[in-house]
Amino acid sequence: MNRLRSRVVGTGSYLPEKVLTNRDLELMVDTNDEWIVTRTGIRERRIAAAHEATSDLSYHAAQRALEAAGLRARDLDLIVVATLTPDAPLPATAVYLQHRLGAKKAAAFDVMAACTGFIYGLAVVDGLIRTGVAKNCLLVGAEVLSRVMNWQDRGTCIIFGDGAGAAVLVPTHGRSGVLSTHLYADGGQADLLCIPGGGSRIPASREAIEQKLHCVHMKGNETFKLAVKGMAQAALAALEANGVTAADVALLIPHQANIRIIEATAQRLHLPMSRVFVNIERYGNTSGATVPIALDEAVREGRAAPGDLVLLDAFGAGFTWGSALIRW
């Protein structure tokens, strides 16, 4: 008998209605469409409405994932939300989602690993399913990054957007499912990409807000180099652990941070871009939501067929990075 593992049986995503284009940004900061597209590959991103919080985006993505899985919220026994922009510091965004869904018997908690959050969450869910602790699980990656942007900083505000993606996972003894997950971190690089204020070290204050310490700060060049190295390392680890090569991978779904990072990662894996899913031009970097949004779109476009090897790969603040190999 094959050993127990987790299997994705439904995906969903949600993007806010408001579109912020590069042309719009030209009116806000000293930048232009050509520069943004050349440097990042981004043409537009979505911005949450004033009444939308992370749990709201999560709810819509979760509903679509549950529908695709043929499950009801009351069937769930675990909800995990990966986010760096929670509704509030306390309690977890996952409990707001649990209540709104009506998933009364589900445990609920958040995971914070920035852009790698969905893969970290997948490792947690997969482990709980493999050990029999959980059965029907909902994993969400969701962000409202527009609320932590310095809209005068052209180095960051052009990159990020809002959105949510979700996946429903259940136990399986079959050949398909999550084959392995691989997680890494290096806190020594934390200052390169961070939100310095708003926590216990720099609590909210007039001075902190005036200094924009509650907004994203990033050293782009250093982050770029480490992202390429980390994503390649994580991807290769997943392939090696399962005795396969990049030639066996039907689809790579990378974190959508920057088109140049995506292309450089594919080159290091000797993987043609035709087997890499890219949607960064429409949504920008939605941090922990990029991988599940891309996964949902890939599934709905028929790019993940039964038996295909699908490789998830991400890098984020912390720094954290990781991968997961799934047999669809």
C-alpha positions as CSV (number, residue, x, y, z in Angstrom):
1,M,0.0,0.0,0.0
2,N,1.2,3.5,-0.9
3,R,1.9,5.7,2.2
4,L,-0.5,8.4,3.1
5,R,0.0,11.8,1.7
6,S,-2.0,15.0,1.0
7,R,-3.6,15.7,-2.4
8,V,-5.0,19.0,-3.8
9,V,-8.6,18.4,-4.8
10,G,-9.7,22.0,-5.4
11,T,-8.3,25.4,-6.0
12,G,-9.7,28.9,-6.1
13,S,-8.5,32.5,-6.3
14,Y,-9.9,36.1,-5.9
15,L,-8.6,39.4,-7.2
16,P,-10.1,42.7,-6.2
17,E,-11.9,44.6,-8.9
18,K,-9.8,47.8,-8.9
19,V,-6.9,47.8,-11.4
20,L,-3.9,50.0,-10.9
21,T,-1.9,50.3,-14.1
22,N,1.6,51.5,-14.7
23,R,0.1,54.6,-16.3
24,D,-1.8,55.3,-13.1
25,L,1.5,55.0,-11.2
26,E,3.1,57.6,-13.5
27,L,0.7,60.1,-12.0
28,M,1.8,59.2,-8.5
29,V,5.5,58.7,-8.5
30,D,8.5,59.4,-10.7
31,T,8.3,56.3,-12.9
32,N,7.1,55.2,-16.3
33,D,5.4,52.2,-17.9
34,E,8.5,51.1,-19.9
35,W,10.8,51.2,-16.9
36,I,8.4,49.1,-14.8
37,V,7.8,46.5,-17.5
38,T,11.5,46.2,-18.3
39,R,12.6,45.9,-14.7
40,T,9.8,43.8,-13.3
41,G,7.5,42.5,-16.0
42,I,4.5,44.1,-14.3
43,R,1.9,46.0,-16.2
44,E,-0.9,46.3,-13.6
45,R,-1.9,45.1,-10.2
46,R,-5.1,44.8,-8.2
47,I,-6.0,47.0,-5.2
48,A,-8.5,46.0,-2.5
49,A,-11.5,48.2,-1.9
50,A,-11.6,50.2,1.3
51,H,-14.0,47.7,2.9
52,E,-12.0,44.6,1.9
53,A,-9.6,43.1,4.4
54,T,-7.4,40.0,4.0
55,S,-10.1,37.7,5.4
56,D,-12.6,39.0,2.8
57,L,-10.2,38.2,-0.1
58,S,-9.6,34.8,1.6
59,Y,-13.3,34.1,1.9
60,H,-13.9,34.5,-1.9
61,A,-10.9,32.4,-2.8
62,A,-11.9,29.7,-0.3
63,Q,-15.4,29.5,-1.5
64,R,-14.2,28.8,-5.1
65,A,-11.7,26.2,-3.8
66,L,-14.4,24.4,-1.8
67,E,-16.7,24.4,-4.8
68,A,-14.0,22.9,-7.0
69,A,-13.3,20.3,-4.4
70,G,-17.0,19.4,-3.9
71,L,-16.7,20.0,-0.2
72,R,-18.7,22.2,2.2
73,A,-17.1,24.4,4.9
74,R,-18.6,22.2,7.6
75,D,-16.5,19.3,6.2
76,L,-13.2,21.1,7.1
77,D,-11.2,20.3,10.2
78,L,-8.3,22.7,9.5
79,I,-7.9,26.2,8.0
80,V,-4.5,27.7,7.6
81,V,-4.0,31.3,6.2
82,A,-0.6,32.4,5.0
83,T,-0.3,36.2,5.2
84,L,1.9,39.1,6.2
85,T,-1.1,41.5,6.2
86,P,-3.5,40.0,8.7
87,D,-6.8,41.7,9.5
88,A,-5.4,42.5,12.9
89,P,-2.4,41.5,15.1
90,L,-4.8,39.5,17.2
91,P,-6.6,37.2,16.6
92,A,-5.4,35.2,13.5
93,T,-7.0,36.0,10.2
94,A,-7.9,32.3,9.9
95,V,-10.4,32.5,12.7
96,Y,-12.3,35.3,10.9
97,L,-12.3,33.2,7.8
98,Q,-13.5,30.1,9.8
99,H,-16.4,32.0,11.2
100,R,-17.5,33.6,7.9
101,L,-17.3,30.2,6.1
102,G,-19.3,28.5,8.9
103,A,-16.5,25.9,9.3
104,K,-17.4,25.3,13.0
105,K,-15.4,22.2,13.6
106,A,-12.2,23.4,11.9
107,A,-9.1,24.5,13.8
108,A,-7.7,27.7,12.4
109,F,-4.3,29.6,12.5
110,D,-2.0,31.8,10.5
111,V,1.4,31.2,9.0
112,M,3.8,34.1,8.4
113,A,6.6,33.4,6.1
114,A,6.0,36.3,3.7
115,C,6.2,35.4,0.0
116,T,7.1,31.8,0.9
117,G,4.0,31.6,3.2
118,F,1.9,29.3,1.0
119,I,4.6,26.7,0.7
120,Y,5.4,26.9,4.4
121,G,1.6,26.4,5.0
122,L,1.6,23.5,2.6
123,A,4.4,21.8,4.5
124,V,2.4,22.2,7.7
125,V,-0.9,20.9,6.2
126,D,0.8,18.1,4.4
127,G,2.5,17.0,7.6
128,L,-0.7,17.1,9.6
129,I,-2.5,15.0,7.0
130,R,0.3,12.5,6.7
131,T,0.3,11.9,10.5
132,G,-3.5,11.6,10.6
133,V,-4.1,14.8,12.7
134,A,-6.1,16.5,10.0
135,K,-8.2,15.3,7.1
136,N,-10.1,18.0,5.1
137,C,-7.9,21.1,5.0
138,L,-8.2,24.5,3.6
139,L,-4.9,26.4,2.8
140,V,-5.1,30.1,1.8
141,G,-2.5,32.6,0.8
142,A,-3.9,36.1,0.9
143,E,-2.5,39.7,1.1
144,V,-3.7,43.3,1.1
145,L,-0.2,44.8,0.6
146,S,-1.6,48.1,-0.6
147,R,-2.2,48.9,3.1
148,V,1.5,48.6,3.9
149,M,2.9,50.5,0.9
150,N,4.7,53.8,0.9
151,W,3.1,55.2,-2.2
152,Q,5.9,57.7,-2.6
153,D,8.6,55.0,-2.8
154,R,8.9,54.1,-6.5
155,G,11.1,51.1,-5.6
156,T,8.4,49.2,-3.8
157,C,4.9,50.6,-4.7
158,I,5.3,49.6,-8.4
159,I,5.8,45.9,-7.4
160,F,3.1,44.8,-5.0
161,G,-0.6,44.1,-5.3
162,D,-3.5,42.5,-3.5
163,G,-5.1,39.1,-4.0
164,A,-5.8,35.6,-2.5
165,G,-5.5,32.0,-3.6
166,A,-6.7,28.8,-1.9
167,A,-6.4,25.1,-2.1
168,V,-8.3,22.2,-0.5
169,L,-6.2,19.2,0.5
170,V,-7.3,15.8,1.6
171,P,-5.6,12.4,2.4
172,T,-4.8,10.0,-0.3
173,H,-3.1,6.6,-0.6
174,G,-2.8,7.0,-4.4
175,R,0.1,7.9,-6.6
176,S,-0.9,11.6,-6.9
177,G,-0.4,14.2,-4.2
178,V,2.3,16.2,-2.5
179,L,5.5,14.3,-2.9
180,S,7.8,16.5,-0.7
181,T,8.2,20.0,0.7
182,H,11.5,21.8,1.4
183,L,11.8,24.9,3.6
184,Y,14.7,27.2,4.3
185,A,15.4,30.5,6.1
186,D,18.2,33.0,6.8
187,G,17.4,35.6,9.4
188,G,20.7,37.2,8.9
189,Q,19.3,38.9,5.8
190,A,16.1,40.1,7.5
191,D,16.8,43.9,7.1
192,L,16.9,43.6,3.3
193,L,13.2,43.2,3.0
194,C,11.0,44.2,6.0
195,I,8.4,46.3,7.6
196,P,10.4,47.7,10.5
197,G,7.6,49.3,12.6
198,G,4.3,48.2,14.1
199,G,5.7,45.3,16.3
200,S,7.1,45.1,19.8
201,R,10.5,46.5,18.8
202,I,9.1,49.7,17.2
203,P,5.5,50.1,18.4
204,A,3.1,52.3,16.5
205,S,3.8,56.0,17.2
206,R,3.5,59.3,15.5
207,E,7.2,59.3,14.8
208,A,7.2,55.7,13.3
209,I,4.2,56.5,11.1
210,E,5.8,59.8,9.9
211,Q,9.0,57.9,9.1
212,K,7.0,55.3,7.1
213,L,8.3,52.5,9.3
214,H,5.0,50.7,9.0
215,C,5.5,50.3,5.2
216,V,7.6,47.8,3.2
217,H,11.3,48.6,2.9
218,M,13.4,46.7,0.4
219,K,16.9,46.7,-0.9
220,G,16.1,45.5,-4.4
221,N,19.5,44.5,-5.9
222,E,20.5,42.4,-2.9
223,T,17.1,40.8,-2.7
224,F,17.2,39.9,-6.4
225,K,20.5,38.0,-6.1
226,L,19.4,36.0,-3.1
227,A,16.0,35.2,-4.6
228,V,17.5,33.6,-7.7
229,K,20.0,31.6,-5.6
230,G,17.3,30.5,-3.1
231,M,14.6,29.6,-5.6
232,A,17.1,27.5,-7.6
233,Q,18.4,25.8,-4.5
234,A,14.9,24.9,-3.3
235,A,13.8,23.7,-6.7
236,L,16.8,21.4,-7.2
237,A,16.3,20.0,-3.7
238,A,12.8,19.0,-4.5
239,L,13.9,17.3,-7.8
240,E,16.8,15.5,-6.1
241,A,14.7,14.3,-3.2
242,N,12.3,12.6,-5.6
243,G,14.8,11.2,-8.0
244,V,13.7,13.3,-11.0
245,T,15.1,16.0,-13.2
246,A,13.8,19.3,-14.5
247,A,13.0,17.5,-17.8
248,D,10.4,15.5,-15.9
249,V,8.6,18.6,-14.6
250,A,5.5,19.5,-16.6
251,L,5.0,22.9,-15.0
252,L,6.9,25.2,-12.7
253,I,4.8,27.6,-10.7
254,P,7.2,30.2,-9.2
255,H,6.6,33.1,-6.8
256,Q,5.7,36.0,-9.0
257,A,8.1,38.6,-7.7
258,N,9.9,39.8,-10.8
259,I,10.0,38.4,-14.4
260,R,13.8,38.5,-14.4
261,I,13.9,36.4,-11.2
262,I,11.5,33.9,-12.8
263,E,13.6,33.7,-16.0
264,A,16.9,33.4,-14.1
265,T,15.4,30.5,-12.0
266,A,14.2,28.7,-15.1
267,Q,17.6,29.1,-16.8
268,R,19.4,27.6,-13.8
269,L,17.0,24.6,-13.9
270,H,17.4,24.4,-17.7
271,L,13.6,24.6,-18.0
272,P,12.0,26.4,-21.0
273,M,9.7,29.2,-20.2
274,S,6.9,27.4,-22.0
275,R,6.8,25.1,-18.9
276,V,6.8,28.0,-16.4
277,F,3.5,29.7,-15.4
278,V,3.7,33.5,-15.4
279,N,0.9,35.9,-14.5
280,I,3.0,38.7,-12.9
281,E,2.1,41.2,-15.7
282,R,-1.5,41.3,-14.5
283,Y,-1.2,41.1,-10.7
284,G,2.3,42.1,-9.7
285,N,3.7,40.6,-6.5
286,T,0.9,39.5,-4.1
287,S,3.4,37.9,-1.8
288,G,2.0,34.7,-0.1
289,A,-0.9,34.8,-2.6
290,T,1.1,34.6,-5.8
291,V,1.7,30.8,-5.8
292,P,-1.9,29.8,-5.0
293,I,-3.3,32.3,-7.5
294,A,-1.0,31.0,-10.2
295,L,-1.8,27.4,-9.2
296,D,-5.6,28.0,-9.5
297,E,-5.2,29.7,-12.9
298,A,-2.9,26.9,-14.2
299,V,-5.4,24.3,-13.1
300,R,-8.4,26.1,-14.6
301,E,-6.5,26.6,-17.9
302,G,-5.8,22.8,-18.0
303,R,-2.0,23.1,-17.6
304,A,-1.8,20.5,-14.9
305,A,-3.0,17.1,-16.2
306,P,-3.3,14.0,-14.1
307,G,0.1,12.5,-13.5
308,D,2.0,15.7,-14.2
309,L,4.8,16.8,-11.9
310,V,4.1,20.4,-10.8
311,L,6.9,22.2,-8.9
312,L,6.0,25.1,-6.6
313,D,8.9,27.5,-5.8
314,A,9.1,30.7,-3.7
315,F,11.4,33.2,-2.0
316,G,10.4,35.9,0.5
317,A,11.3,38.2,3.4
318,G,13.0,36.7,6.3
319,F,14.7,35.6,4.2
320,T,12.6,32.4,3.6
321,W,12.5,30.2,0.6
322,G,11.1,26.8,-0.2
323,S,9.6,24.4,-2.7
324,A,7.1,21.6,-3.1
325,L,6.8,18.9,-5.7
326,I,3.3,17.6,-6.5
327,R,2.2,14.8,-8.7
328,W,-1.1,16.0,-10.1
